[in-house]
Amino acid sequence: MSERTPPPGGNLPARRVSSQELEAIIRRAVEIQSASGGDEAEGIPEAEVMRIGRELGLEPAAVRRAIADVRGRAPEERGVLARVMGPRTVLAARTVRRPAAAVGLLLERYLVECEYMVVQRRLPDRTRYVRATGMGAAMGRTMRKMQERQASLDLPQLDVAVSAIDEDTCFVEVSTDLGSMRGGLFAGAALGGGGAAAAITTAVFVTPIVDPLALTAIPVLGGMLAGMRGIFGAVSRSTHDKLEGLLDRLEHGELRLPSGKPDWRKQLGI
């Protein structure tokens, strides 16, 4: 007779965990680890996520697509500026039925040769392009605007991430940061509205019509902020349309690359 201790649960059938319970369990485990002082910034390597997916019986392509989908969401932003003006990051993402390497190379050639951008940094998960400077780049952008039917991106910065889902499909994410513009608009609203409100408040003390002036001073700053928020919202929507248009052309094979020298070089004989 064996003296070994029987496993917990005896001969009872193993209890199964549903998909909804699995999601809740993982989320709760992360909360517990974070509360106990676990270093959330370290994260989990993507290879480890793939291994966990295999142990859970998930297809690798499904896990890769899930990773791409989650990364394709705009980062959650908190703070006064985000609440008052809106998010600083404009992002567009698309699943493209082409190999990741070919798509990444095509996008880089297009951005460098057609949009006159240069690589600023090659980060582990994305490449950052910025607007090229110099007379040649400025001339190229000007000539392109005059000759091309499609509007150029005309962005100071663009982040591009291309993730392989399988051999023939990839997930493309393009994003740009409008933080500087948002901060400038917010500061302008605060200074302009604050100055106007201060003038009205001063007038309250030197005029017998106190109540109406006091009431006008209250919404001045809010009105300025609302106006600047409207401007920033319009710019964000326009930028998002540009990014979606870029992905539309990429998906349908309509990104045209120049052959030989750019037109402006030909006309100047360079």
C-alpha positions as CSV (number, residue, x, y, z in Angstrom):
1,M,0.0,0.0,0.0
2,S,1.4,3.3,-1.0
3,E,2.2,5.8,1.7
4,R,2.5,8.7,-0.6
5,T,0.1,11.6,0.0
6,P,-2.7,11.7,-2.6
7,P,-2.8,14.8,-4.8
8,P,-5.2,17.6,-3.7
9,G,-8.7,16.9,-4.8
10,G,-8.4,13.2,-4.7
11,N,-10.1,11.5,-7.6
12,L,-12.4,14.3,-8.4
13,P,-12.5,15.4,-12.0
14,A,-10.3,18.4,-12.8
15,R,-12.3,21.6,-12.9
16,R,-12.2,23.5,-16.2
17,V,-11.8,27.3,-16.4
18,S,-13.9,29.2,-19.0
19,S,-12.5,31.8,-21.3
20,Q,-14.2,34.6,-19.4
21,E,-12.8,33.2,-16.1
22,L,-9.3,32.9,-17.6
23,E,-9.3,36.6,-18.6
24,A,-10.5,37.7,-15.2
25,I,-8.0,35.4,-13.4
26,I,-5.0,36.9,-15.4
27,R,-6.2,40.4,-14.9
28,R,-6.6,39.8,-11.2
29,A,-3.2,38.2,-10.9
30,V,-1.6,41.3,-12.5
31,E,-3.4,43.5,-10.0
32,I,-2.2,41.4,-7.1
33,Q,1.4,41.4,-8.4
34,S,1.3,45.2,-8.9
35,A,-0.2,45.7,-5.4
36,S,2.6,43.6,-3.9
37,G,5.3,45.8,-5.4
38,G,6.0,43.9,-8.6
39,D,7.9,45.9,-11.2
40,E,5.3,46.6,-13.8
41,A,7.8,48.4,-16.1
42,E,9.7,45.2,-16.7
43,G,6.9,43.6,-18.6
44,I,6.9,40.2,-20.3
45,P,9.0,39.4,-23.4
46,E,6.9,38.7,-26.5
47,A,8.4,35.2,-26.8
48,E,7.1,34.4,-23.3
49,V,3.7,35.6,-24.3
50,M,3.8,33.3,-27.3
51,R,4.9,30.4,-25.1
52,I,2.0,31.0,-22.6
53,G,-0.4,31.1,-25.6
54,R,0.9,27.7,-26.8
55,E,0.4,26.2,-23.3
56,L,-3.2,27.5,-23.3
57,G,-3.8,25.8,-26.6
58,L,-3.9,29.0,-28.7
59,E,-2.7,29.2,-32.3
60,P,0.5,31.3,-32.7
61,A,-1.2,33.4,-35.5
62,A,-4.1,34.2,-33.1
63,V,-1.7,35.3,-30.4
64,R,0.4,37.4,-32.8
65,R,-2.8,39.1,-34.0
66,A,-4.0,39.7,-30.5
67,I,-0.6,41.3,-29.6
68,A,-0.8,43.5,-32.7
69,D,-4.4,44.5,-31.9
70,V,-3.6,45.5,-28.4
71,R,-0.5,47.5,-29.5
72,G,-2.6,49.1,-32.1
73,R,-4.7,50.9,-29.6
74,A,-3.8,54.5,-28.7
75,P,-2.1,54.6,-25.3
76,E,-4.4,55.7,-22.5
77,E,-3.5,59.2,-21.3
78,R,-4.4,60.9,-18.1
79,G,-4.0,64.5,-16.9
80,V,-5.5,67.9,-17.4
81,L,-4.4,68.4,-21.0
82,A,-5.9,65.0,-22.0
83,R,-9.2,65.8,-20.3
84,V,-9.5,69.3,-21.6
85,M,-8.0,69.1,-25.1
86,G,-8.0,65.4,-26.0
87,P,-5.3,62.8,-26.6
88,R,-2.0,63.9,-28.0
89,T,-1.4,60.7,-30.1
90,V,-3.1,60.2,-33.4
91,L,-3.0,56.6,-34.5
92,A,-4.2,54.4,-37.3
93,A,-3.7,50.7,-37.7
94,R,-4.5,48.1,-40.4
95,T,-4.0,44.4,-41.1
96,V,-2.3,44.1,-44.5
97,R,-2.1,40.8,-46.5
98,R,1.5,41.1,-47.4
99,P,4.8,39.9,-45.7
100,A,6.0,42.2,-42.9
101,A,9.5,42.7,-44.4
102,A,8.2,43.8,-47.8
103,V,5.7,46.2,-46.2
104,G,8.3,47.7,-43.9
105,L,10.7,48.3,-46.8
106,L,8.0,49.8,-49.0
107,L,6.9,52.2,-46.3
108,E,10.5,53.3,-45.6
109,R,11.1,53.9,-49.3
110,Y,7.9,55.9,-49.6
111,L,8.5,58.1,-46.6
112,V,12.1,58.8,-47.5
113,E,11.7,59.2,-51.3
114,C,8.2,60.7,-51.5
115,E,7.5,62.4,-48.2
116,Y,11.1,63.6,-47.7
117,M,11.4,62.2,-44.2
118,V,14.5,60.6,-42.6
119,V,14.9,57.9,-40.0
120,Q,15.5,59.5,-36.6
121,R,15.5,56.3,-34.5
122,R,15.1,52.6,-35.0
123,L,13.4,51.4,-31.8
124,P,12.7,47.8,-30.9
125,D,9.1,47.9,-31.8
126,R,8.9,50.8,-34.3
127,T,10.8,53.2,-36.5
128,R,10.6,57.0,-36.0
129,Y,10.7,59.2,-39.0
130,V,11.0,63.0,-38.9
131,R,10.7,65.7,-41.6
132,A,14.0,66.1,-43.5
133,T,15.6,69.6,-43.4
134,G,17.6,71.4,-46.1
135,M,16.9,73.0,-49.4
136,G,16.7,69.8,-51.3
137,A,14.0,68.3,-49.1
138,A,12.0,71.6,-49.1
139,M,12.2,71.8,-52.9
140,G,11.1,68.2,-53.2
141,R,8.1,68.7,-51.0
142,T,7.1,71.9,-52.9
143,M,7.3,70.2,-56.3
144,R,5.4,67.2,-55.0
145,K,2.5,69.3,-53.8
146,M,2.4,71.0,-57.2
147,Q,2.4,67.8,-59.2
148,E,0.8,65.1,-57.1
149,R,-3.0,64.6,-56.9
150,Q,-2.8,63.0,-53.6
151,A,-2.1,65.2,-50.6
152,S,1.2,64.6,-48.8
153,L,1.3,63.7,-45.1
154,D,3.3,66.8,-44.3
155,L,3.9,65.7,-40.7
156,P,6.9,66.7,-38.6
157,Q,7.1,63.2,-37.1
158,L,5.7,59.7,-37.8
159,D,6.2,56.4,-36.0
160,V,5.8,53.2,-38.0
161,A,5.4,49.7,-36.6
162,V,5.1,46.6,-38.7
163,S,4.4,43.3,-36.9
164,A,4.2,39.9,-38.6
165,I,1.0,38.0,-38.0
166,D,2.0,35.1,-40.3
167,E,4.2,34.6,-43.3
168,D,1.8,36.5,-45.6
169,T,0.0,38.9,-43.3
170,C,1.2,41.8,-41.1
171,F,-0.2,44.5,-38.8
172,V,0.8,48.1,-39.6
173,E,0.5,50.9,-37.1
174,V,1.3,54.5,-37.9
175,S,1.1,57.3,-35.3
176,T,2.1,60.9,-34.7
177,D,2.5,63.0,-31.6
178,L,0.6,66.3,-31.5
179,G,1.7,67.1,-28.0
180,S,3.6,70.3,-28.8
181,M,0.6,71.7,-30.7
182,R,-1.8,70.7,-28.0
183,G,0.4,72.4,-25.3
184,G,0.7,75.6,-27.3
185,L,-3.0,75.8,-27.9
186,F,-3.8,75.2,-24.2
187,A,-1.2,77.8,-23.1
188,G,-2.7,80.3,-25.6
189,A,-6.2,79.7,-24.3
190,A,-5.1,80.0,-20.7
191,L,-3.1,83.2,-21.3
192,G,-5.7,84.8,-23.5
193,G,-8.7,83.8,-21.5
194,G,-7.0,84.6,-18.2
195,G,-6.0,88.0,-19.5
196,A,-9.5,88.8,-20.6
197,A,-11.0,87.5,-17.4
198,A,-8.6,89.7,-15.4
199,A,-9.6,92.8,-17.4
200,I,-13.3,92.1,-16.8
201,T,-12.6,91.4,-13.1
202,T,-10.8,94.8,-12.8
203,A,-13.7,96.5,-14.5
204,V,-16.1,95.0,-12.0
205,F,-14.5,97.2,-9.2
206,V,-14.7,100.4,-11.2
207,T,-18.2,100.2,-12.6
208,P,-21.6,100.3,-11.0
209,I,-22.8,97.5,-13.2
210,V,-21.2,94.7,-11.1
211,D,-23.3,91.7,-11.6
212,P,-23.4,91.5,-15.5
213,L,-19.7,92.0,-15.7
214,A,-19.0,89.4,-13.0
215,L,-21.1,86.9,-14.9
216,T,-19.3,87.6,-18.2
217,A,-15.9,87.0,-16.5
218,I,-16.8,83.5,-15.5
219,P,-17.2,81.9,-18.9
220,V,-14.4,83.7,-20.7
221,L,-11.6,81.2,-19.9
222,G,-13.9,78.3,-20.6
223,G,-14.9,79.8,-23.9
224,M,-11.2,80.2,-24.9
225,L,-10.5,76.6,-23.9
226,A,-13.5,75.3,-25.8
227,G,-12.3,77.2,-28.9
228,M,-8.8,75.9,-28.7
229,R,-10.1,72.4,-28.1
230,G,-12.2,72.7,-31.2
231,I,-9.1,73.7,-33.2
232,F,-7.1,70.9,-31.8
233,G,-9.9,68.4,-32.5
234,A,-10.1,69.5,-36.1
235,V,-6.3,69.1,-36.5
236,S,-6.5,65.6,-34.9
237,R,-9.3,64.5,-37.2
238,S,-7.5,65.8,-40.3
239,T,-4.2,64.1,-39.2
240,H,-6.1,60.8,-38.6
241,D,-7.6,61.0,-42.1
242,K,-4.1,61.4,-43.6
243,L,-2.9,58.3,-41.7
244,E,-5.9,56.3,-42.8
245,G,-5.3,57.5,-46.3
246,L,-1.7,56.3,-46.2
247,L,-2.9,52.8,-45.0
248,D,-5.6,52.7,-47.7
249,R,-3.0,53.2,-50.4
250,L,-0.7,50.7,-48.8
251,E,-3.5,48.1,-48.5
252,H,-4.6,48.5,-52.1
253,G,-1.1,48.7,-53.7
254,E,-1.4,52.4,-54.5
255,L,1.8,53.7,-52.9
256,R,3.8,55.0,-55.9
257,L,7.5,55.2,-55.7
258,P,9.5,57.5,-58.0
259,S,11.6,56.0,-60.7
260,G,15.1,57.5,-61.1
261,K,15.7,61.0,-59.9
262,P,12.9,63.0,-58.3
263,D,11.2,65.5,-60.7
264,W,12.7,68.6,-59.0
265,R,16.2,67.2,-59.5
266,K,15.5,66.6,-63.2
267,Q,14.2,70.1,-63.7
268,L,17.3,71.6,-62.0
269,G,19.6,69.3,-63.8
270,I,21.0,67.8,-60.6
